[in-house]
Amino acid sequence: MKKAVVIGATGTIGKAVNQQLTEKGYDVIATSRKSNPTLDIENKESIDKFFADKKDVDAVICVAGDASFGAFSNLTDEQINVGINSKLMGQINICRKALKALKPNGGIILTGGIFAHKPWPETTNIAMVNAALEGFVKALALELTEGRRILVVHPPFVKETAQAMGMDSSNCPPAIEVARAYVRGLDGKETGKAVYVDE
Ligand SMILES: NC(=O)c1ccc[n+]([C@@H]2O[C@H](COP(=O)([O-])OP(=O)(O)OC[C@H]3O[C@@H](n4cnc5c(N)ncnc54)[C@H](OP(=O)(O)O)[C@@H]3O)[C@@H](O)[C@H]2O)c1
């Protein structure tokens, strides 16, 4: 049975990824800060502890990480650091440990977001981090061995999130459709790439 770690597995997109992988027959280790086993991507000790007993993993998918909305001129140091410390460094630190647990031909998929390429006003912190993740996976793919692969998925606003934010959700895909892009990424051969769901 193939083994997958899903980080952020209780979230809007993570839940759908967990469901898709489980339906495909993966043994899923679902984690987040409040789950058992617990994992906080912003805390290196927590990452070390989580991965200490993990080996022969076929897939690690991270669908967790925060960044700040807000007009650039008003962003505080703390708000800018949210994106850097959580969504960017959190996922990079996951990769450092996940690679040691990853089987040959295994895959890591990180999560960015559509603002990497189609920003809205007040998304500088998010756009910066999402674009950085794309550069990171492109470069890291060149160093991976034995068929190991890495991708970043850039989800659009999903229907559930748009509805929760009171936005027009008519053009937004449901989380399950976005989750299918993660699974296709695992099944495919591509590496070092950004995966868009709305293209
Ligand atoms: N939803 C969208 O429309 C959308 C669009 C583009 C990009 N994205 C990106 O996709 C990712 C997931 O979004 P979402 O809407 O599914 O989020 P969500 O519903 O808020 O869920 C976040 C998930 O991540 C976990 N989590 C949060 N911080 C964590 C941390 N420091 N360490 C480990 N787990 C953590 C949460 O569980 P705990 O609270 O238990 O930790 C939860 O399982 C985010 O990076 C977001 O920027 C989302």
The ligand as an SDF file (V2000), in Angstrom:
LIG
                    3D

 48 52  0  0  0  0  0  0  0  0999 V2000
   -8.7620   27.9240   -0.0220 N   0  0  0  0  0  0  0  0  0  0  0  0
   -8.4100   28.6130   -1.1000 C   0  0  0  0  0  0  0  0  0  0  0  0
   -9.2650   29.1150   -1.8700 O   0  0  0  0  0  0  0  0  0  0  0  0
   -6.9550   28.7620   -1.4520 C   0  0  0  0  0  0  0  0  0  0  0  0
   -6.5770   29.3840   -2.6540 C   0  0  0  0  0  0  0  0  0  0  0  0
   -5.2300   29.5180   -2.9670 C   0  0  0  0  0  0  0  0  0  0  0  0
   -4.2630   29.0340   -2.0930 C   0  0  0  0  0  0  0  0  0  0  0  0
   -4.6660   28.4440   -0.9270 N   0  0  0  0  0  0  0  0  0  0  0  0
   -3.6210   27.9450   -0.0170 C   0  0  0  0  0  0  0  0  0  0  0  0
   -3.8690   26.6000    0.2930 O   0  0  0  0  0  0  0  0  0  0  0  0
   -3.4510   26.3310    1.6350 C   0  0  0  0  0  0  0  0  0  0  0  0
   -4.6080   25.7120    2.3900 C   0  0  0  0  0  0  0  0  0  0  0  0
   -5.7010   26.5730    2.3210 O   0  0  0  0  0  0  0  0  0  0  0  0
   -7.1230   26.1690    2.9560 P   0  0  0  0  0  0  0  0  0  0  0  0
   -8.0980   27.1990    2.5370 O   0  0  0  0  0  0  0  0  0  0  0  0
   -7.4210   24.7300    2.7090 O   0  0  0  0  0  0  0  0  0  0  0  0
   -6.7900   26.4100    4.4980 O   0  0  0  0  0  0  0  0  0  0  0  0
   -7.6930   26.1250    5.7780 P   0  0  0  0  0  0  0  0  0  0  0  0
   -9.0530   25.6510    5.4190 O   0  0  0  0  0  0  0  0  0  0  0  0
   -7.5490   27.3210    6.6550 O   0  0  0  0  0  0  0  0  0  0  0  0
   -6.9180   24.9000    6.4680 O   0  0  0  0  0  0  0  0  0  0  0  0
   -5.5750   25.0160    6.8210 C   0  0  0  0  0  0  0  0  0  0  0  0
   -5.0800   23.6370    7.2220 C   0  0  0  0  0  0  0  0  0  0  0  0
   -3.7010   23.7330    7.5430 O   0  0  0  0  0  0  0  0  0  0  0  0
   -3.5110   23.4470    8.9280 C   0  0  0  0  0  0  0  0  0  0  0  0
   -2.4720   24.3710    9.3880 N   0  0  0  0  0  0  0  0  0  0  0  0
   -2.5450   25.7110    9.4980 C   0  0  0  0  0  0  0  0  0  0  0  0
   -1.3720   26.2030    9.9410 N   0  0  0  0  0  0  0  0  0  0  0  0
   -0.5550   25.1250   10.1160 C   0  0  0  0  0  0  0  0  0  0  0  0
    0.7740   24.9750   10.5730 C   0  0  0  0  0  0  0  0  0  0  0  0
    1.5070   26.0260   10.9740 N   0  0  0  0  0  0  0  0  0  0  0  0
    1.3110   23.7370   10.6190 N   0  0  0  0  0  0  0  0  0  0  0  0
    0.5770   22.6550   10.2400 C   0  0  0  0  0  0  0  0  0  0  0  0
   -0.6880   22.7410    9.8100 N   0  0  0  0  0  0  0  0  0  0  0  0
   -1.2440   23.9700    9.7590 C   0  0  0  0  0  0  0  0  0  0  0  0
   -4.8810   23.6120    9.5820 C   0  0  0  0  0  0  0  0  0  0  0  0
   -5.0760   22.7780   10.7120 O   0  0  0  0  0  0  0  0  0  0  0  0
   -4.6020   23.2070   12.2110 P   0  0  0  0  0  0  0  0  0  0  0  0
   -5.3130   24.4670   12.5360 O   0  0  0  0  0  0  0  0  0  0  0  0
   -4.9790   22.0170   13.0530 O   0  0  0  0  0  0  0  0  0  0  0  0
   -3.1300   23.3590   12.1440 O   0  0  0  0  0  0  0  0  0  0  0  0
   -5.7720   23.0880    8.4630 C   0  0  0  0  0  0  0  0  0  0  0  0
   -5.7230   21.6690    8.4280 O   0  0  0  0  0  0  0  0  0  0  0  0
   -2.9850   27.6720    2.2120 C   0  0  0  0  0  0  0  0  0  0  0  0
   -1.5930   27.7670    2.0800 O   0  0  0  0  0  0  0  0  0  0  0  0
   -3.6420   28.6900    1.3020 C   0  0  0  0  0  0  0  0  0  0  0  0
   -2.9030   29.8790    1.1980 O   0  0  0  0  0  0  0  0  0  0  0  0
   -5.9690   28.2870   -0.5850 C   0  0  0  0  0  0  0  0  0  0  0  0
  1  2  1  0
  2  3  2  0
  2  4  1  0
  4  5  1  0
  4 48  2  0
  5  6  2  0
  6  7  1  0
  7  8  2  0
  8  9  1  0
  8 48  1  0
  9 10  1  0
  9 46  1  0
 10 11  1  0
 11 12  1  0
 11 44  1  0
 12 13  1  0
 13 14  1  0
 14 15  2  0
 14 16  1  0
 14 17  1  0
 17 18  1  0
 18 19  2  0
 18 20  1  0
 18 21  1  0
 21 22  1  0
 22 23  1  0
 23 24  1  0
 23 42  1  0
 24 25  1  0
 25 26  1  0
 25 36  1  0
 26 27  1  0
 26 35  1  0
 27 28  2  0
 28 29  1  0
 29 30  1  0
 29 35  2  0
 30 31  1  0
 30 32  2  0
 32 33  1  0
 33 34  2  0
 34 35  1  0
 36 37  1  0
 36 42  1  0
 37 38  1  0
 38 39  2  0
 38 40  1  0
 38 41  1  0
 42 43  1  0
 44 45  1  0
 44 46  1  0
 46 47  1  0
M  CHG  2   8   1  16  -1
M  END
$$$$
